[in-house]
Structures are given as C-alpha cells and as structure tokens.
C-alpha cells in the first residue's frame, strides 16, 4: 500500500507548512506500512485563506474528529478538512490520524 501527496497552492502563504506535511508523510511511510492506499491533496481555494486537505482512501475508514465525509468517488472514499491558524506540527498530527485511520 502507498501514500502519495499532491499540492496545488495559489500563494506562498502555505508553502512552508505543506513542505513540513509532505516531509512528515514521507517519514511516516518509512516507519509504518499503511494498510490502505491513500492520497493526500493539499490545496488553496480562491478567496479562502485556509489550507484545504483531502484524504482519499481506497477502502472506507473511520474518520477522526474534525474531518468531513466520506464522499464516495470513483477514486475511493474522500474526507476533507481545512486548516487556518495552526502550527505545522498540529496540522501534521491531524493529517497523520486521518491517513492512518482504521478501515471499516
């Protein structure tokens, strides 16, 4: 199983945080083998200063608190969340919980 990330940033305001998230996700895969294919999309939306994150798993998972979804898409089960004024290490913690959430 694998974890991949994509980013679509419109400004530079989230660049350092997204760099930290992607680095942490890379370390995560080297420490713990995921049991569910997962894609993490990090992006900005015009007119919204928050960082948006979609986590898509091939198989349905139990979402940690704070995540919306799942939406059922051809790619799998999508949960999403936005982040505002939060330190990068907390953003990483929330994303890691979603990435490693238990299959249903």
C-alpha positions as a Python dict, from the first residue, in 0.01 Angstrom:
ca = {
    (1, 'X'): (0, 0, 0),
    (2, 'X'): (115, 356, -60),
    (3, 'X'): (63, 715, 45),
    (4, 'X'): (103, 991, -213),
    (5, 'X'): (68, 1368, -189),
    (6, 'X'): (-18, 1644, -432),
    (7, 'X'): (-19, 2018, -382),
    (8, 'X'): (-196, 2299, -561),
    (9, 'X'): (-101, 2621, -390),
    (10, 'X'): (-212, 2956, -530),
    (11, 'X'): (4, 3167, -297),
    (12, 'X'): (320, 3123, -93),
    (13, 'X'): (144, 3153, 244),
    (14, 'X'): (116, 2774, 299),
    (15, 'X'): (437, 2663, 126),
    (16, 'X'): (645, 2605, 441),
    (17, 'X'): (361, 2421, 616),
    (18, 'X'): (296, 2199, 315),
    (19, 'X'): (669, 2125, 290),
    (20, 'X'): (658, 2011, 655),
    (21, 'X'): (347, 1798, 598),
    (22, 'X'): (495, 1626, 293),
    (23, 'X'): (820, 1557, 479),
    (24, 'X'): (629, 1410, 773),
    (25, 'X'): (419, 1191, 544),
    (26, 'X'): (739, 1067, 379),
    (27, 'X'): (877, 971, 720),
    (28, 'X'): (550, 808, 811),
    (29, 'X'): (567, 565, 521),
    (30, 'X'): (922, 466, 613),
    (31, 'X'): (819, 387, 975),
    (32, 'X'): (481, 225, 935),
    (33, 'X'): (340, 36, 640),
    (34, 'X'): (-7, 169, 553),
    (35, 'X'): (-289, -86, 516),
    (36, 'X'): (-498, 125, 281),
    (37, 'X'): (-385, 312, -33),
    (38, 'X'): (-410, 683, 41),
    (39, 'X'): (-380, 1011, -148),
    (40, 'X'): (-339, 1342, 33),
    (41, 'X'): (-424, 1657, -164),
    (42, 'X'): (-313, 1989, -14),
    (43, 'X'): (-458, 2295, -184),
    (44, 'X'): (-582, 2650, -164),
    (45, 'X'): (-914, 2785, -291),
    (46, 'X'): (-953, 3133, -439),
    (47, 'X'): (-1094, 3372, -180),
    (48, 'X'): (-1025, 3142, 117),
    (49, 'X'): (-709, 3183, 324),
    (50, 'X'): (-729, 2832, 475),
    (51, 'X'): (-531, 2529, 370),
    (52, 'X'): (-767, 2262, 234),
    (53, 'X'): (-680, 1894, 267),
    (54, 'X'): (-850, 1596, 105),
    (55, 'X'): (-750, 1247, 212),
    (56, 'X'): (-868, 971, -21),
    (57, 'X'): (-851, 606, 83),
    (58, 'X'): (-923, 314, -146),
    (59, 'X'): (-1123, 148, 133),
    (60, 'X'): (-1361, 320, 375),
    (61, 'X'): (-1212, 434, 706),
    (62, 'X'): (-1328, 564, 1042),
    (63, 'X'): (-1263, 940, 1034),
    (64, 'X'): (-1106, 1112, 1334),
    (65, 'X'): (-1289, 1411, 1482),
    (66, 'X'): (-1280, 1725, 1269),
    (67, 'X'): (-1288, 1557, 928),
    (68, 'X'): (-1591, 1578, 697),
    (69, 'X'): (-1700, 1290, 479),
    (70, 'X'): (-1668, 1050, 338),
    (71, 'X'): (-1770, 1138, -12),
    (72, 'X'): (-1779, 830, -232),
    (73, 'X'): (-1585, 895, -552),
    (74, 'X'): (-1452, 667, -825),
    (75, 'X'): (-1105, 709, -667),
    (76, 'X'): (-1229, 595, -324),
    (77, 'X'): (-1356, 749, -3),
    (78, 'X'): (-1269, 1117, 44),
    (79, 'X'): (-1254, 1302, 376),
    (80, 'X'): (-1170, 1671, 391),
    (81, 'X'): (-1075, 1938, 636),
    (82, 'X'): (-947, 2295, 638),
    (83, 'X'): (-671, 2441, 850),
    (84, 'X'): (-627, 2805, 949),
    (85, 'X'): (-400, 2946, 1216),
    (86, 'X'): (-248, 2624, 1346),
    (87, 'X'): (119, 2527, 1393),
    (88, 'X'): (252, 2287, 1126),
    (89, 'X'): (315, 2009, 1380),
    (90, 'X'): (-55, 2010, 1474),
    (91, 'X'): (-159, 2005, 1108),
    (92, 'X'): (72, 1707, 1057),
    (93, 'X'): (-80, 1529, 1358),
    (94, 'X'): (-435, 1571, 1225),
    (95, 'X'): (-341, 1455, 876),
    (96, 'X'): (-144, 1157, 1012),
    (97, 'X'): (-450, 1048, 1217),
    (98, 'X'): (-663, 1059, 902),
    (99, 'X'): (-405, 886, 683),
    (100, 'X'): (-365, 601, 935),
    (101, 'X'): (-733, 576, 1030),
    (102, 'X'): (-870, 225, 1067),
    (103, 'X'): (-1051, 55, 784),
    (104, 'X'): (-1419, -15, 835),
}
